Amino acid sequence: MSSVTGQFIATEVLPTWHWKDRLADYPASQSSLYDADQPMLALVEAGDKVFIWAGWQREETEDTHSKGNVRARWIKDKKLALKTAQGYIAKMKADLSCSVSALVVTAGHEPNQFKSLFPTWTDSSEVEDMTRKIKPCSSLSAVGLEEELDLICGKTYSLDVLKLKPLPKNVDVDPGRLEDYLCEEDFMAAFGKNKSDFVKLPMWKKVDLKKKAGLF
């Protein structure tokens, strides 16, 4: 699942040993994930379990603006992937009439229950290091789908943190919409108005206020 083409698209990836008339022993190969263009998100279904695998971001440029665009797209894609998984799971529950568990796993830090779904698995210290640099250690372990979605959609940061240039690597935000991550109190302190009044302003006025608040 990715929006690298400009549109968020989910594409089915089948292993070379896939048969139309019977179930395969394993849903996919590790290379389907690790050899794909990164950053990438994947949904792996295994019976009554669904895993959302989050790949890694390559830091190929020192240009702050470029990094910000990559990070913003990654956050947006992750939200869309998690919501796609929600819909997929709802359909599974309706079709199978059973409970379905869902976990979000991070590349380089996959739990054994995820690795066991593949015929072979080789840990990558390089990928582990890349994801560790981007995410704090506390968020690298597998978490429930709903918990991860609540974390991404509901997280807030202080005004002082969001004004830092560059932003800390463990602050996962859309650089173009920093105001969305302020709590109501800090929002009022930064803009002198609440969020509902702010969204009604014309774009030029929003940009002007964001510049004055140090959030642009």
Secondary structure, 3 states (H helix, E strand, C coil): CECCCCCCECCCCCCCCCECCECCCCCCCHHHHHCCCCCCEEEEEECCEEEEEECCCCCCCCCHHHHHHHHHHHHHHHHHHHHHHHHHHHHHHHHHCCCCEEEEEECCCCCHHHHCCCCCCCCCHHHHHHHHHHCCHHHCCCEEHHHHHHHHHHCCCCHHHHCCCCCCCCCCCCHHHHHHHCCHHHHHHHHCCCHHHHCCCCHHHHHHHHHHHCCC
